[in-house]
Structures are given as C-alpha cells and as structure tokens.
Amino acid sequence: MATKTSKHTKPSIAPVRGKLGIMIPGMGAVATTFVAGVEAIRKGLAQPIGSLTQMGTVRLGKRTEDRSPQIKRFVPLAPLDKLVFTGWDIFNDDMHQAAVKAGVLERDLLDQVKPFLQSVKPRPAVFDRNYVRKLDGPNVKKGKNKRELAEQLRQDIRDFKKSSGAERLVMIWCGSTEIFLKPSAVHKSLPAFERGLMRNDENIAPSMIYAYAALSEGVPFANGAPNLTVDIPAMQELSRRNHAPICGKDYKTGQTLMKTVLAPGFKARMLGLHGWFSTNILGNRDGEVLDDPESFKTKEESKLSVLEQILQPKLYPELYKDFYHKVRINYYPPRGDNKEGWDNIDIFGWLGYPMQIKVDFLCRDSILAAPIVLDLVLFLDLAQRSSELGGLGIQEWLSFYFKSPMAAPKLYPEHDLFIQLMKLKNTLRHLMGEELITHLGLEYYD
C-alpha cells in the first residue's frame, strides 16, 4: 500500500533564488569533466547522460495514474544556468589546462567551452604530502598551524560568494585519496577538533580542514573520496549546528557499482558466494595516488565493505559466511582515465553446484563520476533549503551515490543500489507531500 504524507506535515522548502556556487577541492579529472560537462550542456552541445536530477523521473501515485514527472520539474532544484564554480588545487593550471592534461574529454569539445574553463582558476590549496605521498605542487597555502589554514579557506569561501554573486554554496571534494586514518580522540567532539587544529594534530588531514571551513560557514559538504573527513562526530556536530548537510563517502562509479547491482540479485535469489576477486588498472592521477599502500588501504576499506553489508552473512551463514573477497588496484599509465575492472565471481546454487560469472568493465572513471557530482550538489542544496533535512547532518538518502555511505551512529549503511534508489525517491516524494511508494500493489486487486 501507500502511506500518505498529510498536507499539513509537508516540509517547507525555501525557493530557489539566484546563483548556486560550487566549490571544489581538487581540480583534476573528475572536477574538470564535471564543470566542462555542465557548460557543454548549457550550450546545447551535449546531454546530461547519467544524471538522475536532469534525466530521471519519479512515479507519483498509482501506476494507473500515469504520473511520472522529471525529478528536476518535481522538486525545486537549482537550474544549470545558475551554477557558478571555483576550486582549489596544488597545481596552477586553470580548468581548461587541467582538463587537457587529464585527457578525459576530446579537444574539440574542450575548445568549445575553453573561455569558460579558462575563467576558473585554482585557489592555493591546503595540502600536506604526509597525507598524499605521490603528489606535490607549488600552489599551496602557508600557515603557522591548521587553524590558520582553515581560516584562509573560510576567507576564500566568503570571497567567492561575494565575487560570484552566489546566494548559496556547496562544497564537494574531488581531490585525491588520503592515507588511511582511524577515528581518534581529536575527532570525538568539536572542541577537541578545534584544539587539534591549533596544535597541528597529525590526525587532522587536509580534507578535514576543508570540511571544517565549509561547515563553519554554513556550506554543505559532500565527500567524494574514501577519506575519513566528515565521518567523525566533530564534523557531524558542526553540520547539525550550522544546518549544513553532509554526505559521503567515495563516489560509486565502476567496479563497486557493478557489485551493488549483482550482489543484491544473488541474495534475492538465495544464491551462495564462495569468492569475489576484483582487480583494476587505471592510469590517471587517482591511480598514481593509489599506488601508495597507505592511500590504497583507505580505498580498499571502502570497496571491501560493500559485499559484507549487502549479503549479511550473519543472517545467511549457509550462503555467505566464509566467502573470500579480494580487491586490487594497479597503476597502469597507458590507460589514463579509462579504468578497467575485472571481476571473477564464484557462486553456487541448487544442491551446492558451483557456477562462475566474469565481468570485464572497461569504464571511464570521470565520465561516471561527473553526473554524480552534479546530482550531489543539487540535492545538497535542496536539503539545506528543506526545513526537515537541513538540520539532520548526515543525508542518508544520498547513499545511492557512494561506495561507503554514511549513516547515523550504530546504524549499518544500506548498500543495495535498488533500496538506495527507493530511499532517494521516497525522500523526494515525502518532501513534496506525495504518497510514499512501497510497491505492495494490493490496491489494484481490491
């Protein structure tokens, strides 16, 4: 059946007014593909393939009612022509130069959006090679401690809002994967974190400084890497206090996307799993960074958690108790951004008879990530304008986009792609006072 959200409980949503400023730490392949793509779409040169906000629909009411409006016409999202951009990077290249070096998009397309991309120049970045050991660059902020660096970022945020004329801002991390960090004492509360900034605590990574600056300014923050960043009580406290929504972590693009499609299918049909071996080759800057074992461990933790949560071995020990799961990533420069993921999956069925599935996904990492970035910034802006979502902190309904989605403390994350999509669309229905869809369908046979 359906559950009706009564009219008087419909959350209020502030209207879309003026420009939405998008602030991006890390102006590499993903960021430039995203920004170039938005400009190409605005100029009528391409279509927003892969973007739920731009091409997706949401069913309303019964199937017989034939109401399935586009999401962008159903909920008040910022239009693409109102987006303005800035970013930070350790290299001095403007977005056109960075896009050319990334090698994701064809030069013909880049030339058609060249003036716009050249206008987006990188601000000096907060960066420390102790956290990303394979990269270094000259365009870096200086400060006597991490608190001073955070204050410089906060000034950047205020300056951009003023110079761009943006009414609202969103920050989204498109930077590199940092070394693996575990939650520590400095992360447990906002006062502890702020003391840690003053004394340059080694457990505060650059991505956390960006998040702290954004949330302190009331700016929503999305974490596109597997870094710890906002997955700590201090950031969640600041997010709720300043009504600046957060979500993360690690964009769900290639191999993990396939896992969240296939694994729910195995569990739905009660097919067992002996083992899942995954390996990747890629040659972009992300691949170079992940060649460092400590950065790879951060990514590995994100990718390995998916199957355990979907398959629930404790509930189905006969099927999944002892499955073997291995993930490898290999830096292979000739591939550039064109990542290839191989999966060997050993499953078993009726009477325990074994079967195999082989997947070879020749994907384009940034092409898959760019529409995710677009959807996240538009949905985070919507969440902040919502009376119900703005003060919640974690936006679990955006789990659809992440390898390692955030959830409330002591609540396991939902990894099943199809449950995630239902959660996302039901949240939109709820925000607009529409019936929630459960797909029970008995009302058609009353």
Disulfide bonds with the S-S distance in Angstrom:
none
